[in-house]
């Protein structure tokens, strides 16, 4: 969809949800079947995804592990939200890259140290957005999208977060080629 089509779609959705709040309610489901070893097949709306632990964790390495999927889900949610909110706020977004990293101490989930967090201790997000808009406009998109992100809202506030945003007016390859051409 074009940015104009996205804006129109979400304007209509917002109007419908405002008139009838029941339209905004939903639910999500996944069916997980444990297979041989630690591999799982996850069924989501007619699609199947294999999830497994790495061999050095006791799995077969036949698919991404849950932590990888959580980071991927978070990054994808953020990237999609920047494009959607850019369209809704009238700020062109040409490209988005989101790098998601986390720090954890496995002693927590292994029950080896009561003073260690069970999950992520720190979340690191590096965002690069290419847009012809001003940096202030792009920051407004990012701040709005992050504030209203369901995936970010699902992460415990106890997880320390750092985020770095870079706004570029042209993709890195184009900017580098222009720099070389101009001396």
C-alpha positions in Angstrom: 0.0 0.0 0.0 1.1 3.5 -0.6 1.5 5.9 2.3 -1.7 7.7 1.3 -3.6 4.3 1.2 -2.2 3.4 4.6 -3.2 6.8 6.1 -6.8 6.4 4.7 -7.0 2.8 5.9 -6.0 3.7 9.5 -8.2 6.9 9.4 -11.2 4.6 8.6 -10.1 2.1 11.3 -9.8 4.8 13.9 -13.2 6.3 13.1 -14.9 2.9 13.3 -13.2 2.0 16.6 -14.1 5.4 18.0 -17.8 4.9 17.1 -17.8 1.2 18.2 -15.1 0.3 20.7 -16.0 -3.4 20.3 -14.4 -3.2 16.8 -11.0 -2.6 18.5 -11.1 -5.7 20.6 -9.3 -8.9 19.4 -7.4 -11.9 20.5 -4.4 -13.8 19.2 -3.6 -17.5 19.3 -0.9 -19.9 18.5 -0.9 -23.7 18.7 2.4 -25.2 19.7 3.2 -28.9 19.3 6.3 -30.2 21.0 8.1 -32.6 18.6 11.0 -34.9 19.0 13.6 -33.4 21.3 13.0 -29.7 22.0 11.7 -28.7 18.5 8.2 -27.3 18.3 5.9 -26.6 15.3 3.9 -23.4 15.8 0.7 -22.9 13.9 -0.3 -19.4 13.2 -3.3 -18.6 11.0 -2.7 -21.5 8.6 1.1 -21.1 8.6 3.6 -23.3 10.4 6.9 -22.2 11.9 9.6 -24.4 13.4 11.1 -23.3 16.7 14.0 -25.2 18.3 16.9 -24.7 20.5 20.5 -24.7 19.2 22.4 -28.0 19.5 24.6 -26.7 22.3 21.4 -26.0 24.3 20.0 -29.5 23.8 18.0 -28.9 20.6 18.4 -29.8 17.0 18.9 -26.3 15.6 16.1 -26.8 13.1 14.7 -23.3 13.6 15.1 -20.1 15.4 14.9 -20.3 19.2 12.3 -18.3 21.2 14.6 -15.5 22.2 15.6 -14.9 18.5 11.9 -14.8 17.6 11.1 -12.4 20.4 13.9 -10.0 19.2 12.7 -10.5 15.5 9.1 -9.8 16.5 10.1 -6.7 18.4 12.2 -5.3 15.6 9.6 -6.1 12.9 6.8 -4.5 15.0 8.9 -1.3 15.4 9.9 -1.1 11.7 6.3 -1.6 10.6 5.1 0.9 13.1 7.5 3.6 11.8 6.2 3.1 8.3 2.6 3.2 9.5 3.0 6.2 11.7 5.0 8.0 9.1 2.0 7.5 6.7 -0.5 8.5 9.4 1.5 11.6 10.3 2.3 12.6 6.7 6.1 12.0 7.1 7.7 10.0 4.3 9.7 7.0 5.4 11.8 5.5 2.6 13.6 2.8 4.5 13.9 1.4 8.1 16.5 -0.8 9.7 16.1 -1.9 13.3 18.8 -3.8 15.1 17.6 -5.4 18.4 20.0 -6.8 20.9 19.6 -7.9 24.5 21.8 -8.8 27.5 20.9 -11.6 29.9 22.4 -13.9 32.4 21.3 -17.5 32.0 21.8 -18.2 35.7 18.5 -16.6 36.3 16.4 -19.0 34.2 18.5 -21.9 35.4 17.6 -21.1 39.0 21.2 -20.7 39.9 21.2 -17.2 41.3 18.2 -15.5 43.1 19.7 -12.1 42.5 19.9 -12.5 38.7 17.0 -11.5 36.4 15.2 -14.5 34.8 14.9 -12.7 31.4 16.5 -9.9 29.6 18.4 -7.4 31.7 18.9 -4.8 29.0 17.4 -4.2 25.6 19.5 -2.3 22.9 17.8 -0.9 19.8 19.6 0.8 17.0 17.2 2.4 14.4 18.2 3.8 11.1 15.6 5.6 9.1 16.0 7.1 5.6 13.6 10.0 4.9 13.6 13.3 3.1 11.8 14.8 6.1 13.5 16.7 8.8 15.1 14.9 11.7 12.5 16.5 14.0 9.6 15.1 12.0 11.2 11.6 11.9 11.8 11.7 15.7 8.1 12.6 16.1 7.2 9.5 14.1 9.5 7.3 16.2 8.4 8.7 19.5 4.7 8.2 18.6 5.3 4.7 17.3 7.4 3.7 20.3 4.9 5.1 22.8 2.1 3.2 21.2 4.0 0.0 20.5 2.2 -3.2 21.8 5.4 -5.2 21.6 7.4 -2.6 23.6 4.5 -2.4 26.1 4.7 -6.2 26.6 8.4 -6.0 27.7 8.8 -5.6 31.5 9.7 -2.1 32.7 12.5 -3.8 34.7 14.4 -4.3 31.5 16.7 -1.4 30.9 16.4 0.1 27.5 18.7 2.0 25.2 17.8 3.3 21.8 19.8 5.1 19.2 18.2 6.7 16.2 20.0 7.8 13.0 18.1 9.7 10.4 19.5 9.8 6.9 18.3 11.7 3.9 19.6 9.0 1.5 20.5 5.3 1.9 24.1 4.7 3.1 25.2 3.4 -0.3 23.8 6.4 -2.1 25.3 8.8 0.5 28.7 7.1 0.2 28.6 7.2 -3.6 27.7 10.9 -3.6 30.5 11.7 -1.1 33.0 10.0 -3.4 31.6 11.8 -6.5 31.8 15.2 -4.7 35.3 14.6 -3.6 
